[in-house]
């Protein structure tokens, strides 16, 4: 069995070596690197993951939920990540880290920027997760495999 940290490091190295493009499991998918600060250690931790850009959401989603999403509207530069951990019974470490320390660093393609992480809950969370699961059915399978509600996190570029 492949160690998760070894697998993640290979994805991180490939991402950085190829301007944000990766193959294998993530080939053709929108992938970013999220750097969080360890809740206990205080050390930087980098995790590769898929994301959904707010700009890719149906316009009707934004009109229906604009009151529920902080900062919704004109900027549409927000992105969402999903603490799926492939449907494991517990949330991934990176999620615990960003709840404790919401200032994060995002790497998308060749761009790197600071952002603020905010968990999304309720109907807004459900709609965003449903869109991700429709686009990438593995996310529906992850939710079916676990009894926890998989967290959705908004990453908004810092000013």
C-alpha positions as CSV (number, residue, x, y, z in Angstrom):
1,X,0.0,0.0,0.0
2,X,1.3,3.5,-0.9
3,X,1.8,5.9,2.0
4,X,-0.5,8.9,1.6
5,X,2.2,11.4,2.4
6,X,4.5,9.8,-0.3
7,X,1.6,9.9,-2.8
8,X,0.8,13.5,-2.0
9,X,4.5,14.5,-2.3
10,X,4.6,13.0,-5.8
11,X,1.5,15.0,-6.8
12,X,3.0,18.2,-5.3
13,X,6.3,17.7,-7.1
14,X,4.5,17.0,-10.4
15,X,2.2,20.0,-10.0
16,X,5.1,22.4,-9.3
17,X,7.3,20.9,-12.1
18,X,4.5,21.2,-14.7
19,X,2.9,24.6,-14.0
20,X,0.0,23.1,-12.1
21,X,-0.7,20.2,-14.5
22,X,-0.8,16.7,-13.1
23,X,-1.6,13.3,-14.5
24,X,-2.8,10.0,-13.0
25,X,-5.8,10.2,-10.6
26,X,-6.0,14.0,-11.1
27,X,-5.5,14.1,-14.9
28,X,-7.7,16.8,-16.5
29,X,-9.3,17.8,-13.1
30,X,-9.0,21.2,-11.5
31,X,-6.3,20.8,-8.9
32,X,-4.6,23.1,-6.5
33,X,-2.1,22.9,-3.7
34,X,-3.4,24.2,-0.3
35,X,-0.8,25.2,2.3
36,X,-2.2,25.2,5.9
37,X,-0.5,25.8,9.2
38,X,-0.6,22.8,11.5
39,X,-3.1,23.2,14.3
40,X,-0.7,21.6,16.8
41,X,2.7,21.8,15.2
42,X,2.5,25.3,13.7
43,X,4.4,23.9,10.6
44,X,3.4,24.5,7.0
45,X,1.6,21.5,5.4
46,X,0.8,21.2,1.7
47,X,-2.0,19.1,0.4
48,X,-3.1,18.6,-3.3
49,X,-6.8,18.6,-3.9
50,X,-9.5,19.2,-6.5
51,X,-11.5,22.4,-6.4
52,X,-14.6,24.1,-7.8
53,X,-14.4,27.7,-8.9
54,X,-17.3,29.9,-8.1
55,X,-17.0,31.2,-11.7
56,X,-17.9,27.7,-12.8
57,X,-21.1,27.6,-10.8
58,X,-24.4,28.1,-12.7
59,X,-25.5,31.7,-12.5
60,X,-28.8,30.5,-11.0
61,X,-26.8,29.1,-8.1
62,X,-25.3,32.4,-7.3
63,X,-28.6,34.2,-7.6
64,X,-30.4,31.7,-5.3
65,X,-27.7,31.6,-2.7
66,X,-26.1,35.0,-2.8
67,X,-27.4,35.8,0.7
68,X,-25.9,32.6,2.1
69,X,-22.4,32.9,0.6
70,X,-20.1,35.5,2.2
71,X,-19.0,38.0,-0.4
72,X,-21.0,36.5,-3.3
73,X,-21.6,38.6,-6.3
74,X,-19.3,40.5,-8.5
75,X,-15.9,39.1,-7.6
76,X,-16.5,35.4,-8.4
77,X,-12.9,34.6,-7.6
78,X,-13.8,32.3,-4.7
79,X,-13.0,28.7,-5.0
80,X,-14.3,25.7,-3.0
81,X,-12.5,22.6,-1.7
82,X,-14.0,19.5,-0.3
83,X,-12.7,17.7,2.8
84,X,-13.7,14.3,1.5
85,X,-10.6,12.2,2.5
86,X,-12.1,9.7,0.0
87,X,-15.0,9.0,2.2
88,X,-13.0,8.1,5.3
89,X,-14.9,8.4,8.7
90,X,-12.8,11.4,9.8
91,X,-12.0,14.8,8.2
92,X,-8.5,15.2,6.7
93,X,-5.8,16.9,8.8
94,X,-5.7,19.9,6.5
95,X,-9.4,20.6,7.4
96,X,-8.6,20.7,11.1
97,X,-5.6,22.9,10.4
98,X,-7.6,25.6,8.4
99,X,-10.3,25.6,11.0
100,X,-7.7,26.5,13.6
101,X,-5.7,28.8,11.3
102,X,-7.9,30.1,8.4
103,X,-5.1,32.0,6.7
104,X,-3.9,29.7,3.9
105,X,-1.8,29.7,0.7
106,X,-3.3,28.6,-2.6
107,X,-1.3,27.5,-5.6
108,X,-3.4,27.2,-8.8
109,X,-1.4,26.7,-12.0
110,X,1.6,29.0,-11.8
111,X,-0.2,31.4,-9.5
112,X,0.3,31.5,-5.7
113,X,-1.7,33.7,-3.4
114,X,-2.9,34.1,0.2
115,X,-6.5,33.3,1.0
116,X,-8.9,33.0,3.9
117,X,-10.7,29.7,4.4
118,X,-14.3,29.6,5.6
119,X,-16.3,26.4,6.1
120,X,-19.7,26.6,4.2
121,X,-22.7,25.0,5.9
122,X,-26.4,24.4,5.4
123,X,-28.2,24.7,2.0
124,X,-25.3,26.5,0.4
125,X,-22.9,23.7,1.3
126,X,-25.4,21.1,0.0
127,X,-25.8,22.9,-3.4
128,X,-22.0,23.3,-3.9
129,X,-21.3,19.7,-2.9
130,X,-24.0,18.5,-5.3
131,X,-22.5,20.4,-8.2
132,X,-19.1,18.9,-7.5
133,X,-20.6,15.4,-7.1
134,X,-22.4,15.8,-10.4
135,X,-19.2,16.9,-12.2
136,X,-17.0,14.3,-10.5
137,X,-19.1,11.3,-9.4
138,X,-16.3,10.1,-7.1
139,X,-17.4,12.8,-4.7
140,X,-20.9,11.3,-4.5
141,X,-19.3,8.0,-3.7
142,X,-17.2,9.5,-1.0
143,X,-20.4,10.9,0.7
144,X,-22.1,7.6,0.4
145,X,-19.2,5.8,2.1
146,X,-19.2,8.0,5.3
147,X,-21.7,9.0,7.9
148,X,-20.2,12.4,8.3
149,X,-21.2,15.4,6.2
150,X,-18.1,16.1,4.1
151,X,-17.1,19.8,4.7
152,X,-17.0,22.3,1.9
153,X,-14.6,25.2,2.4
154,X,-14.6,28.6,0.6
155,X,-11.1,30.0,-0.2
156,X,-11.3,33.7,-0.8
157,X,-8.3,35.6,-2.0
158,X,-6.9,38.0,0.7
159,X,-7.0,41.7,-0.2
